[in-house]
Amino acid sequence: MMDRIAFLGGLNLAKDYDGDGINGWRDTAIMVEGPAALAAEQIFEESWLQGGIGFMGKDLPLAGLYHLKRAIDEMLMQLPDRTGTFYQMNLPDANRGARVRIVFSSPNQLTSPVLEMYLLAINSAQRLICITNGYFIPPLILRRALIDAAKRGVRVRLILQGPTDVPTARAIILGYYGTLLKNGVEIYEWTRSVLHAKTMVVDGVWVTVGSTNLDFRGFFLNYEANVAVVDPEFAAAMERQFEKDLEYCRRVTLEEWKNRPLKQKVMEVLLKPFAGQF
């Protein structure tokens, strides 16, 4: 943040990410101005004050985290459905600017506002969902929302990690491909470098860009922030970028997934209990 400008997204600040070569990490960030930047500053201050006093001072043992993840999955599935309608199609005039909101999750919260945002947007979709996410190990409720969207005729397209800096996470998500593919979800893997972007576009109207991975840790254990934008012009630009990214992706088919090596299947079974660690 600087004055009335804020940047939000997946970009890390470290020497490892300085390069601009062809194999640089694929990432996305967004610049916001005005009231949204002030909201981002307030979220930063809140995170700063909360730092170190979350409900978990350190990572849980793997077994404990697995049981916690299962309990949260079950709790989420029992919650009443509050995800009927999220955005409206009667948009404001262009000269009024885009509608922007900053959504924040932290380990101090009992729920995940970012997860709720994703569910609201997915359940509101009528035509198209385009998701790009480098670390995709979604909780059951999110997987079901994507499948339900595909079943009601929404085209659901995912660009997910190919080469990755966390091979174990990739091994886990491969185990989820089958259910998604069988229900009509399109899966593409980024092949050019490490994928680190976290974006979603819905119906050419609604966009989110932020820092949140679509996994248990991103929703419940980390401090994360996303920008939600209702603006058809911005959504169109993000859809064009999605199409451009597809040029560097390979599509995963159900037949290919069924014929994956036995070694891969064994790895999926062995690593599944640790999904909540990622």
C-alpha positions as CSV (number, residue, x, y, z in Angstrom):
1,M,0.0,0.0,0.0
2,M,1.1,3.6,-0.7
3,D,-1.1,6.5,-0.1
4,R,-4.4,5.6,-1.8
5,I,-3.0,2.8,-4.0
6,A,-2.8,-0.9,-3.1
7,F,-1.5,-4.0,-4.9
8,L,-3.0,-7.4,-4.1
9,G,-2.2,-10.7,-5.6
10,G,0.1,-13.7,-5.5
11,L,3.4,-11.9,-6.0
12,N,6.1,-12.8,-3.5
13,L,8.8,-10.3,-2.6
14,A,12.1,-12.2,-2.7
15,K,15.2,-12.5,-4.8
16,D,14.0,-15.8,-6.2
17,Y,11.2,-14.0,-8.1
18,D,13.2,-11.1,-9.5
19,G,13.8,-12.6,-13.0
20,D,11.9,-11.7,-16.1
21,G,13.0,-14.6,-18.2
22,I,10.7,-16.9,-20.3
23,N,10.6,-19.4,-17.4
24,G,9.6,-16.9,-14.8
25,W,6.7,-17.8,-12.5
26,R,3.2,-17.1,-13.9
27,D,1.5,-14.7,-11.4
28,T,-1.2,-12.0,-11.3
29,A,-1.6,-9.0,-9.1
30,I,-4.1,-6.1,-9.2
31,M,-3.7,-2.4,-8.4
32,V,-6.7,-0.7,-6.7
33,E,-7.2,3.0,-5.9
34,G,-9.6,4.9,-3.7
35,P,-11.8,3.4,-0.9
36,A,-10.7,-0.1,-1.8
37,A,-7.0,0.8,-1.2
38,L,-8.0,2.2,2.2
39,A,-9.8,-1.1,3.0
40,A,-6.6,-2.9,2.1
41,E,-4.6,-0.8,4.4
42,Q,-7.1,-1.5,7.3
43,I,-6.8,-5.2,6.6
44,F,-3.0,-4.9,6.7
45,E,-3.1,-3.2,10.0
46,E,-5.5,-5.8,11.4
47,S,-3.2,-8.6,10.2
48,W,-0.2,-6.9,11.7
49,L,-1.9,-6.7,15.1
50,Q,-3.1,-10.3,14.9
51,G,0.2,-11.7,13.8
52,G,1.5,-14.3,16.2
53,I,-1.7,-14.6,18.2
54,G,-3.8,-16.8,16.0
55,F,-5.6,-19.8,17.3
56,M,-2.6,-21.9,16.2
57,G,0.8,-20.8,17.3
58,K,2.4,-23.5,15.1
59,D,1.4,-26.1,12.7
60,L,-0.6,-29.0,14.0
61,P,0.8,-32.5,13.8
62,L,-0.1,-34.0,10.5
63,A,-2.6,-36.5,11.9
64,G,-4.3,-33.8,14.0
65,L,-4.5,-31.5,11.0
66,Y,-6.1,-34.2,8.9
67,H,-8.8,-34.8,11.5
68,L,-9.4,-31.0,11.8
69,K,-9.7,-30.7,8.0
70,R,-12.3,-33.6,8.0
71,A,-14.2,-31.9,10.8
72,I,-14.3,-28.6,9.0
73,D,-15.3,-30.3,5.7
74,E,-18.3,-31.9,7.6
75,M,-19.2,-28.6,9.3
76,L,-19.2,-26.7,6.1
77,M,-21.5,-29.2,4.4
78,Q,-24.0,-28.8,7.3
79,L,-24.2,-25.0,7.1
80,P,-27.4,-23.5,5.6
81,D,-27.2,-22.5,2.0
82,R,-26.5,-18.8,1.9
83,T,-25.1,-18.8,-1.6
84,G,-28.1,-18.1,-3.8
85,T,-27.2,-14.9,-5.5
86,F,-24.0,-12.9,-5.3
87,Y,-23.8,-10.3,-8.1
88,Q,-26.4,-8.4,-10.1
89,M,-26.4,-8.1,-13.8
90,N,-27.7,-4.4,-13.7
91,L,-24.3,-2.9,-13.5
92,P,-23.6,0.8,-12.7
93,D,-22.6,3.2,-15.4
94,A,-19.0,3.0,-16.5
95,N,-18.3,6.6,-15.2
96,R,-19.1,5.5,-11.7
97,G,-16.1,3.1,-11.7
98,A,-16.0,-0.6,-11.0
99,R,-17.5,-2.1,-7.8
100,V,-14.6,-3.4,-5.8
101,R,-14.5,-5.2,-2.4
102,I,-11.5,-6.5,-0.5
103,V,-12.2,-9.9,1.1
104,F,-10.0,-11.1,3.9
105,S,-9.4,-14.4,5.8
106,S,-7.3,-15.1,8.8
107,P,-6.7,-18.0,11.2
108,N,-8.5,-15.9,13.9
109,Q,-11.8,-16.3,12.1
110,L,-14.1,-19.3,12.7
111,T,-15.1,-19.2,9.0
112,S,-13.4,-18.2,5.8
113,P,-14.9,-15.1,4.1
114,V,-12.8,-15.9,1.0
115,L,-14.2,-19.4,0.7
116,E,-17.7,-18.0,1.1
117,M,-17.0,-15.5,-1.7
118,Y,-15.9,-18.3,-4.0
119,L,-19.0,-20.3,-3.2
120,L,-21.3,-17.4,-3.7
121,A,-19.8,-16.6,-7.1
122,I,-19.7,-20.2,-8.3
123,N,-23.3,-20.8,-7.3
124,S,-24.4,-17.6,-9.0
125,A,-22.7,-18.6,-12.3
126,Q,-25.0,-19.0,-15.3
127,R,-22.6,-19.4,-18.3
128,L,-18.8,-19.6,-17.6
129,I,-16.3,-20.0,-14.8
130,C,-12.6,-19.6,-15.5
131,I,-10.3,-20.4,-12.6
132,T,-6.5,-20.1,-12.5
133,N,-4.9,-21.4,-9.3
134,G,-1.5,-22.8,-8.7
135,Y,-2.3,-24.7,-5.5
136,F,-5.7,-26.4,-5.9
137,I,-6.6,-28.8,-3.2
138,P,-10.2,-27.6,-2.6
139,P,-12.4,-28.6,0.4
140,L,-15.3,-30.9,-0.5
141,I,-17.9,-28.1,-0.4
142,L,-15.9,-26.2,-3.1
143,R,-15.5,-29.3,-5.3
144,R,-19.2,-30.0,-5.1
145,A,-20.0,-26.4,-6.0
146,L,-17.9,-26.7,-9.2
147,I,-19.5,-30.0,-10.1
148,D,-23.0,-28.7,-9.5
149,A,-22.2,-25.7,-11.7
150,A,-21.0,-28.0,-14.5
151,K,-24.1,-30.2,-14.1
152,R,-26.5,-27.2,-14.6
153,G,-24.8,-26.2,-17.8
154,V,-22.1,-23.8,-16.8
155,R,-18.8,-24.2,-18.6
156,V,-16.2,-24.7,-15.8
157,R,-12.5,-24.4,-16.9
158,L,-9.6,-24.8,-14.6
159,I,-5.9,-23.9,-15.3
160,L,-3.9,-25.7,-12.6
161,Q,-0.3,-26.4,-11.8
162,G,1.8,-28.5,-14.1
163,P,5.5,-28.1,-13.0
164,T,5.4,-27.0,-9.4
165,D,7.6,-26.0,-6.4
166,V,5.4,-28.3,-4.2
167,P,5.4,-31.8,-5.9
168,T,3.5,-33.4,-3.0
169,A,0.7,-31.0,-3.4
170,R,0.4,-31.8,-7.1
171,A,0.3,-35.5,-6.3
172,I,-2.7,-34.9,-4.0
173,I,-4.7,-32.8,-6.5
174,L,-4.3,-35.4,-9.2
175,G,-6.4,-37.7,-7.1
176,Y,-9.3,-35.2,-7.3
177,Y,-9.2,-34.9,-11.1
178,G,-11.3,-38.0,-11.8
179,T,-14.5,-36.7,-10.1
180,L,-14.2,-33.3,-11.7
181,L,-13.5,-34.7,-15.2
182,K,-16.4,-37.2,-15.0
183,N,-18.8,-34.4,-14.2
184,G,-17.8,-32.1,-17.1
185,V,-15.2,-29.8,-15.5
186,E,-12.4,-28.9,-18.0
187,I,-8.9,-29.2,-16.6
188,Y,-5.8,-27.7,-18.2
189,E,-2.3,-27.8,-16.8
190,W,0.2,-24.9,-17.1
191,T,3.4,-26.2,-18.7
192,R,5.6,-23.2,-19.2
193,S,6.8,-22.6,-15.6
194,V,5.5,-22.6,-12.0
195,L,1.9,-21.3,-11.8
196,H,1.3,-19.0,-8.9
197,A,-1.7,-16.9,-10.0
198,K,-5.0,-17.0,-8.1
199,T,-7.9,-15.7,-10.2
200,M,-11.4,-16.5,-11.1
201,V,-13.7,-14.9,-13.7
202,V,-17.5,-15.6,-13.7
203,D,-19.9,-14.9,-16.6
204,G,-17.8,-12.1,-18.1
205,V,-18.9,-9.8,-15.2
206,W,-17.3,-10.8,-11.9
207,V,-13.5,-11.3,-11.2
208,T,-11.4,-12.1,-8.1
209,V,-7.7,-11.7,-7.9
210,G,-5.7,-12.3,-4.8
211,S,-3.3,-14.3,-2.7
212,T,-5.6,-17.2,-1.7
213,N,-4.7,-20.7,-2.8
214,L,-7.8,-22.9,-3.2
215,D,-6.8,-25.3,-0.4
216,F,-7.4,-25.8,3.3
217,R,-4.3,-23.8,4.4
218,G,-5.3,-20.9,2.1
219,F,-8.8,-20.7,3.5
220,F,-8.3,-21.4,7.2
221,L,-4.7,-21.2,8.3
222,N,-3.1,-18.3,6.4
223,Y,-3.7,-14.5,6.3
224,E,-5.1,-14.0,2.8
225,A,-6.8,-11.2,0.9
226,N,-8.6,-11.1,-2.5
227,V,-10.1,-8.3,-4.5
228,A,-13.6,-8.9,-5.9
229,V,-14.5,-6.8,-8.9
230,V,-17.8,-6.4,-10.7
231,D,-16.9,-4.8,-14.1
232,P,-17.5,-6.3,-17.5
233,E,-14.6,-4.5,-19.2
234,F,-12.1,-5.8,-16.6
235,A,-13.7,-9.3,-16.7
236,A,-13.3,-9.3,-20.5
237,A,-9.6,-8.5,-20.1
238,M,-9.2,-11.3,-17.6
239,E,-10.9,-13.7,-19.9
240,R,-8.6,-12.8,-22.8
241,Q,-5.6,-13.4,-20.5
242,F,-7.1,-16.8,-19.6
243,E,-7.4,-17.7,-23.3
244,K,-3.8,-16.6,-23.8
245,D,-2.6,-18.7,-20.9
246,L,-4.3,-21.7,-22.5
247,E,-1.8,-21.5,-25.3
248,Y,0.8,-22.8,-22.8
249,C,-1.4,-25.4,-21.2
250,R,-2.2,-29.1,-22.0
251,R,-5.7,-30.4,-21.5
252,V,-6.1,-33.3,-19.2
253,T,-8.7,-35.9,-20.4
254,L,-10.6,-38.5,-18.4
255,E,-9.0,-41.3,-20.4
256,E,-5.5,-40.0,-19.6
257,W,-6.3,-39.7,-15.9
258,K,-7.7,-43.3,-15.8
259,N,-4.5,-44.6,-17.4
260,R,-2.1,-42.8,-15.1
261,P,0.8,-44.9,-13.7
262,L,0.2,-47.2,-10.7
263,K,3.0,-45.3,-8.9
264,Q,0.9,-42.1,-9.1
265,K,-2.2,-43.9,-7.8
266,V,-0.3,-45.2,-4.8
267,M,1.2,-41.7,-4.1
268,E,-2.4,-40.3,-4.1
269,V,-3.6,-42.8,-1.6
270,L,-0.6,-42.3,0.7
271,L,-0.6,-38.5,0.6
272,K,-4.4,-37.9,0.8
273,P,-4.4,-37.9,4.7
274,F,-2.0,-35.0,4.6
275,A,-4.1,-32.8,2.2
276,G,-4.9,-30.4,5.0
277,Q,-1.2,-29.6,5.4
278,F,-1.1,-27.8,2.1
